[in-house]
Amino acid sequence: VTWAPVGDDSSRFEIALLFATENSTVLNRHVLCSWRDDGSGQIAGNLLVEWAVATLKRIEISRYRTVQRDLADGVLYFIATFDTVPPVAP
């Protein structure tokens, strides 16, 4: 899996491959992958077998960026996300 633009040390890239098992009409299984946001990641082939043959499937992609700042009386922790659902070819 590759993506662009790449992030930095404060961000993660996540892909959820959702699918329906045989005879199901709803998305009831998923493969969740999370990587450092450096532009590429690998998914083991054995994790893709069921997803590849499913007739009902969906991909959800998220990028998470976190920043932590120490304050005098505590810590400020900020999380920003960008989510998308690209189309899946049959």
PyMOL commands that set and color helices and strands:
alter all, ss='L'
color gray80, all
select helices_A, chain A and resi 45-47+49-53
alter helices_A, ss='H'
color red, helices_A
select strands_A, chain A and resi 11-19+29-36+57-71+74-84
alter strands_A, ss='S'
color yellow, strands_A
deselect
rebuild
show_as cartoon
